[in-house]
Amino acid sequence: MSTRISIICIWFCFITLLILGIMMVASTGLCAPVGEGEDPATFLRKQSQFALLGLGLALTISCIDYHILRRFIKPMWWFTVILLICCFLPIVGMNINGENRWINLGFMSFQPSELAKSVLMICLAHWYTTHREMSGTFWRGFIAPGIIFGIPLLLILVEKDMGTAAALAMSGFCVMYVAGVRTWVLFLCFLLGALVLFDQATGSANRLERIYAWFDPEKYSREAGRQQWIAILALARGGITGVGLGDGIEKFGNLPFAHTDFIFAEVGEEWGLVGTAGVLILFTVLTLSGIVLALQITDTFGRLLATGLVCTIFWPAMLNMMVVTSLLPNSGLPLPFISYGGTNLVFTIAAIGLLTSIQRHTPIKREVYWPARRLQENNKP
């Protein structure tokens, strides 16, 4: 598979998911609570505007050589850290449902953790490109990049955004693994991260109740487990082919956040197993195409960055679908391209533009990767 075919597959999957997302926001957003005097179609209008903004940003980024980003590593990292700190300031920070994830810009809210995803992948890719011969060492290969990566990650965790922190941590581990960091170091770090998440989850009565609800959603169906229990009912009601677009009933006040974190449940209710399986297949094809693209790139910075960007799309998508299907406790993570949310949508689409820039501005390997074809090449007279 050539890099051109890979990027075409990525764009096809992304556009398909984006169209489905706008359709689902149109279906669920009309039933979501809005402010007094606001148009019920406000969610659809805003989502469409953010989609157009993201597409414009992605097309612009795709035309720029991504290597230029290496000149601004330090300013980007500091800017991201400052924005994450601003979430805790009383003037600009917004506390919603006990979580400090947003900054109030006046005309809209902004979630710095979405920007942090791409910036941290750029920083890790730059570090391991600069110190690629020392990636297997403990200090230069793990401790130093771990500090660069860990400070923003810790701020996101303190914001009580455990879902984003977990997805970002796994994306960082993937980049480190591809860069050549020792496996046993990553394994120990994974165990440490799991212990930190466990401590955060059990240190709050609200989060602990979510875990209890995860074990028995029906028992807590009127309390902490309501979202996941209603989501299960919505998926069951959809059956194989669904009840039809717009005909779902759980979004009418029964399923909280039906247009954001739990929109996948409404996909299942209105599109059925065909729709949910289709979404899973699209994310899988997008991820595999991104991996193939990364494998064909000779530039270390481009290969590591492509790996990280694909992971920042794949892991949130998988975690969201696992939460909705009760395979994981509720973590409040949006489904990329589909859930309503301006910051998440714009920066996720921008990541597609950066992947396109990598494909356009980097030489590729001419080596054959598939074992059967490689064997044929070697046996040629």
C-alpha positions as CSV (number, residue, x, y, z in Angstrom):
1,M,0.0,0.0,0.0
2,S,1.5,3.4,-1.0
3,T,1.4,6.4,1.2
4,R,-1.1,8.0,-1.2
5,I,-3.5,5.1,-0.8
6,S,-3.0,5.3,3.0
7,I,-3.8,9.0,3.2
8,I,-6.8,8.5,0.8
9,C,-8.2,5.8,3.2
10,I,-7.6,8.1,6.2
11,W,-9.5,10.9,4.5
12,F,-12.3,8.6,3.4
13,C,-12.8,7.2,6.9
14,F,-12.5,10.6,8.5
15,I,-15.0,12.3,6.2
16,T,-17.5,9.4,6.5
17,L,-17.3,9.6,10.3
18,L,-17.6,13.4,10.2
19,I,-20.8,13.2,8.1
20,L,-22.2,10.6,10.4
21,G,-21.3,12.8,13.3
22,I,-23.1,15.8,11.9
23,M,-26.2,13.7,11.2
24,M,-26.2,12.3,14.8
25,V,-25.7,15.8,16.3
26,A,-28.7,16.9,14.2
27,S,-30.7,14.0,15.6
28,T,-29.7,14.2,19.2
29,G,-29.0,17.9,19.5
30,L,-32.6,18.8,18.9
31,C,-33.5,17.0,22.1
32,A,-30.6,18.4,24.2
33,P,-31.3,21.1,26.7
34,V,-30.5,24.6,25.4
35,G,-30.4,28.1,27.1
36,E,-33.5,30.2,27.3
37,G,-34.3,31.9,24.0
38,E,-31.7,29.7,22.0
39,D,-32.6,27.9,18.8
40,P,-32.9,24.1,19.3
41,A,-30.7,23.7,16.2
42,T,-27.9,25.5,17.9
43,F,-25.8,22.3,18.4
44,L,-26.1,21.4,14.7
45,R,-25.2,24.9,13.6
46,K,-22.2,25.1,15.9
47,Q,-21.0,21.6,15.0
48,S,-21.2,22.4,11.3
49,Q,-19.2,25.6,11.8
50,F,-16.5,23.8,13.8
51,A,-16.3,21.1,11.1
52,L,-15.8,23.8,8.4
53,L,-13.2,25.5,10.6
54,G,-11.4,22.2,11.2
55,L,-11.4,21.3,7.5
56,G,-10.0,24.7,6.6
57,L,-7.3,24.3,9.2
58,A,-6.5,20.8,8.1
59,L,-6.2,21.8,4.4
60,T,-3.9,24.7,5.4
61,I,-1.7,22.5,7.6
62,S,-1.4,19.9,4.9
63,C,0.2,22.4,2.6
64,I,2.9,23.4,5.1
65,D,6.0,21.3,5.7
66,Y,5.6,19.8,9.1
67,H,9.3,20.0,9.8
68,I,8.9,23.7,10.5
69,L,7.2,22.7,13.8
70,R,10.5,21.6,15.2
71,R,11.5,25.3,15.4
72,F,8.7,26.1,17.8
73,I,8.9,23.1,20.2
74,K,9.7,25.1,23.4
75,P,7.1,27.9,22.8
76,M,4.4,25.3,21.9
77,W,5.1,23.3,25.1
78,W,5.1,26.3,27.4
79,F,2.0,27.7,25.7
80,T,0.2,24.4,26.3
81,V,1.3,24.2,30.0
82,I,0.2,27.8,30.6
83,L,-3.2,27.1,29.0
84,L,-3.6,24.0,31.2
85,I,-2.8,26.0,34.3
86,C,-5.3,28.7,33.3
87,C,-8.1,26.1,33.7
88,F,-7.6,26.5,37.5
89,L,-7.7,30.3,37.6
90,P,-10.9,31.7,38.9
91,I,-11.2,34.5,36.2
92,V,-10.8,32.4,33.1
93,G,-11.1,28.8,34.3
94,M,-14.5,27.1,34.1
95,N,-15.6,24.5,36.7
96,I,-18.3,22.3,35.2
97,N,-19.6,19.3,37.2
98,G,-16.6,19.5,39.5
99,E,-14.0,19.4,36.6
100,N,-11.7,22.2,35.5
101,R,-11.2,21.3,31.9
102,W,-12.2,24.5,30.1
103,I,-11.2,28.1,29.6
104,N,-13.8,30.8,29.1
105,L,-13.0,32.9,26.0
106,G,-16.1,34.9,26.3
107,F,-17.6,33.9,22.9
108,M,-16.9,30.2,23.5
109,S,-15.2,27.7,25.8
110,F,-11.9,26.2,25.0
111,Q,-10.4,22.8,26.2
112,P,-6.6,23.0,26.4
113,S,-6.2,19.3,26.8
114,E,-7.3,18.8,23.1
115,L,-4.4,21.0,22.0
116,A,-2.1,19.2,24.4
117,K,-2.7,15.9,22.5
118,S,-1.0,17.0,19.3
119,V,1.6,19.3,21.0
120,L,2.8,16.5,23.2
121,M,3.1,14.1,20.3
122,I,5.1,16.7,18.4
123,C,7.4,17.2,21.5
124,L,8.0,13.5,21.9
125,A,8.7,13.0,18.2
126,H,11.2,15.9,18.3
127,W,12.9,14.6,21.4
128,Y,13.4,11.1,20.1
129,T,14.5,12.3,16.7
130,T,17.1,14.6,18.3
131,H,18.3,11.8,20.7
132,R,17.5,8.8,18.6
133,E,20.8,7.1,19.4
134,M,20.1,7.3,23.1
135,S,16.4,6.2,23.1
136,G,17.4,2.9,24.8
137,T,19.0,4.6,27.7
138,F,17.2,5.3,31.0
139,W,17.8,9.0,31.4
140,R,17.8,10.4,27.9
141,G,15.4,7.7,26.6
142,F,12.9,7.7,29.4
143,I,13.3,10.1,32.3
144,A,13.9,13.4,30.3
145,P,11.0,12.8,27.8
146,G,8.9,11.5,30.6
147,I,9.2,14.8,32.4
148,I,8.4,16.7,29.2
149,F,5.4,14.5,28.7
150,G,4.4,14.0,32.3
151,I,4.0,17.6,33.4
152,P,1.1,18.4,31.0
153,L,-0.3,15.0,31.6
154,L,-0.3,15.5,35.4
155,L,-2.1,18.9,34.9
156,I,-4.8,17.1,32.8
157,L,-5.2,14.5,35.5
158,V,-5.5,17.1,38.2
159,E,-8.2,18.7,36.1
160,K,-10.1,15.5,36.8
161,D,-10.1,14.6,33.1
162,M,-9.1,11.0,33.6
163,G,-10.4,9.7,30.3
164,T,-8.2,12.2,28.3
165,A,-5.2,11.5,30.6
166,A,-5.5,7.8,30.1
167,A,-5.8,8.0,26.3
168,L,-2.9,10.5,26.1
169,A,-0.7,8.3,28.3
170,M,-1.3,5.3,26.1
171,S,-0.6,7.4,23.0
172,G,2.7,8.5,24.6
173,F,3.6,4.9,25.4
174,C,3.1,3.9,21.8
175,V,5.4,6.6,20.6
176,M,8.0,5.6,23.1
177,Y,7.8,2.0,22.1
178,V,8.2,2.8,18.4
179,A,11.2,5.1,19.3
180,G,13.0,2.2,20.9
181,V,12.5,2.7,24.7
182,R,13.1,-0.4,26.6
183,T,10.0,-2.6,27.0
184,W,10.6,-3.3,30.7
185,V,10.8,0.4,31.5
186,L,7.5,1.1,29.7
187,F,5.9,-1.9,31.5
188,L,6.9,-0.5,34.9
189,C,5.7,2.9,33.9
190,F,2.4,1.4,32.8
191,L,2.0,-0.2,36.2
192,L,2.8,3.1,37.9
193,G,0.3,4.9,35.7
194,A,-2.4,2.3,36.5
195,L,-1.7,2.7,40.2
196,V,-2.1,6.5,39.9
197,L,-5.4,6.1,38.0
198,F,-6.6,3.6,40.6
199,D,-5.7,6.1,43.4
200,Q,-7.5,8.9,41.5
201,A,-10.6,6.7,40.9
202,T,-10.9,5.5,44.4
203,G,-10.0,8.8,46.1
204,S,-13.3,10.5,45.1
205,A,-16.7,9.3,46.3
206,N,-18.2,10.3,43.0
207,R,-15.7,8.3,40.9
208,L,-15.9,5.3,43.3
209,E,-19.6,5.2,42.8
210,R,-19.0,5.2,39.1
211,I,-16.9,2.1,39.5
212,Y,-19.6,0.4,41.6
213,A,-22.1,1.3,38.9
214,W,-19.8,-0.2,36.2
215,F,-19.9,-3.6,38.0
216,D,-23.7,-3.5,38.3
217,P,-25.3,-0.8,36.0
218,E,-28.8,-2.1,36.6
219,K,-28.5,-1.7,40.4
220,Y,-27.3,1.9,40.0
221,S,-29.6,2.6,37.0
222,R,-31.2,5.6,38.8
223,E,-27.9,7.0,40.2
224,A,-24.3,6.8,38.9
225,G,-25.0,4.0,36.5
226,R,-27.9,5.7,34.7
227,Q,-26.0,6.7,31.6
228,Q,-24.4,3.3,30.9
229,W,-27.7,1.5,31.8
230,I,-29.7,3.7,29.4
231,A,-27.0,3.3,26.8
232,I,-27.3,-0.5,27.0
233,L,-31.1,-0.2,26.5
234,A,-30.5,2.0,23.5
235,L,-28.1,-0.4,21.9
236,A,-30.5,-3.3,22.6
237,R,-33.5,-1.4,21.2
238,G,-31.5,-0.7,17.9
239,G,-31.1,-4.4,17.2
240,I,-29.4,-5.2,13.8
241,T,-30.6,-2.3,11.6
242,G,-31.8,0.3,14.1
243,V,-35.0,2.1,14.4
244,G,-34.1,4.8,11.9
245,L,-32.4,8.1,11.9
246,G,-34.2,10.5,14.3
247,D,-36.5,7.8,15.6
248,G,-34.5,7.0,18.8
249,I,-36.4,7.6,22.1
250,E,-33.7,7.4,24.7
251,K,-32.3,10.8,23.7
252,F,-35.5,12.5,24.9
253,G,-34.3,13.2,28.4
254,N,-33.5,9.6,29.3
255,L,-29.9,9.5,28.2
256,P,-27.8,12.4,29.6
257,F,-25.1,13.8,27.2
258,A,-26.7,11.9,24.3
259,H,-25.1,14.4,21.8
260,T,-21.6,14.3,23.4
261,D,-20.1,11.4,25.4
262,F,-22.8,8.9,24.8
263,I,-23.6,9.6,21.2
264,F,-22.4,6.1,20.2
265,A,-25.4,4.7,22.1
266,E,-27.7,6.7,19.9
267,V,-25.8,5.5,16.8
268,G,-26.6,2.0,18.0
269,E,-30.3,2.8,18.6
270,E,-30.9,4.5,15.3
271,W,-28.5,2.7,13.1
272,G,-28.3,-0.7,14.9
273,L,-25.4,-3.1,14.9
274,V,-24.8,-2.1,11.3
275,G,-24.1,1.4,12.4
276,T,-21.9,0.6,15.4
277,A,-19.9,-2.0,13.5
278,G,-19.5,0.4,10.7
279,V,-18.1,3.1,13.1
280,L,-15.7,0.5,14.6
281,I,-14.5,-0.6,11.1
282,L,-14.0,3.0,10.0
283,F,-11.8,3.8,13.0
284,T,-9.9,0.5,12.5
285,V,-9.2,1.2,8.9
286,L,-8.2,4.7,9.7
287,T,-5.8,3.5,12.3
288,L,-4.3,0.7,10.2
289,S,-3.8,3.2,7.3
290,G,-2.0,5.5,9.6
291,I,0.3,2.8,10.8
292,V,1.1,1.7,7.3
293,L,1.8,5.4,6.5
294,A,4.2,5.6,9.4
295,L,6.0,2.4,8.4
296,Q,6.7,3.8,5.0
297,I,8.2,7.1,6.1
298,T,12.0,7.3,6.3
299,D,12.1,10.5,8.4
300,T,12.3,9.6,12.1
301,F,10.4,12.7,13.2
302,G,7.6,12.1,10.6
303,R,7.3,8.4,11.5
304,L,7.0,9.0,15.3
305,L,4.7,12.0,14.8
306,A,2.4,10.0,12.5
307,T,2.3,7.2,15.1
308,G,1.4,9.6,17.9
309,L,-1.3,11.4,15.9
310,V,-3.0,8.2,14.9
311,C,-2.9,7.0,18.5
312,T,-4.5,10.3,19.7
313,I,-7.5,9.4,17.5
314,F,-7.6,5.6,18.1
315,W,-7.4,5.5,21.9
316,P,-10.1,8.1,22.7
317,A,-12.4,6.3,20.1
318,M,-11.8,2.9,21.6
319,L,-12.2,4.1,25.2
320,N,-15.4,6.0,24.4
321,M,-17.0,2.9,22.8
322,M,-15.9,0.7,25.6
323,V,-17.5,3.1,28.1
324,V,-20.8,3.2,26.2
325,T,-20.9,-0.6,26.0
326,S,-20.0,-0.9,29.8
327,L,-16.6,-2.5,29.2
328,L,-15.0,0.4,31.2
329,P,-16.3,2.8,33.9
330,N,-17.7,6.1,32.8
331,S,-14.9,8.5,32.1
332,G,-16.5,11.4,30.1
333,L,-14.5,11.0,26.9
334,P,-16.0,12.2,23.5
335,L,-16.1,10.1,20.4
336,P,-13.7,11.7,17.8
337,F,-15.5,13.2,14.7
338,I,-18.9,12.2,16.0
339,S,-19.5,13.7,19.5
340,Y,-20.6,17.3,19.7
341,G,-17.7,19.6,20.9
342,G,-15.8,22.4,19.1
343,T,-12.3,22.1,20.5
344,N,-12.2,18.3,20.2
345,L,-13.5,18.4,16.6
346,V,-11.3,21.2,15.4
347,F,-8.0,19.7,16.7
348,T,-8.8,16.1,15.7
349,I,-9.5,17.3,12.2
350,A,-6.3,19.3,12.3
351,A,-4.4,16.1,13.2
352,I,-5.6,14.6,9.9
353,G,-4.2,17.7,8.2
354,L,-0.9,17.1,9.9
355,L,-0.9,13.5,8.8
356,T,-1.4,14.7,5.3
357,S,1.5,17.1,5.6
358,I,3.7,14.2,6.7
359,Q,2.6,12.2,3.7
360,R,3.3,15.1,1.3
361,H,6.6,16.4,2.7
362,T,8.5,13.3,3.5
363,P,10.4,10.7,1.4
364,I,9.1,7.1,1.6
365,K,10.7,3.7,1.9
366,R,10.7,1.6,-1.3
367,E,11.2,-1.5,0.8
368,V,8.5,-4.2,0.5
369,Y,6.9,-4.9,3.9
370,W,4.7,-7.9,3.4
371,P,6.7,-11.2,4.0
372,A,5.2,-13.1,1.1
373,R,6.0,-10.3,-1.4
374,R,9.5,-9.9,0.1
375,L,10.1,-13.6,-0.3
376,Q,9.1,-13.4,-4.0
377,E,11.5,-10.4,-4.5
378,N,14.4,-12.4,-3.0
379,N,13.7,-15.5,-5.1
380,K,13.7,-13.6,-8.4
381,P,16.6,-14.6,-10.7
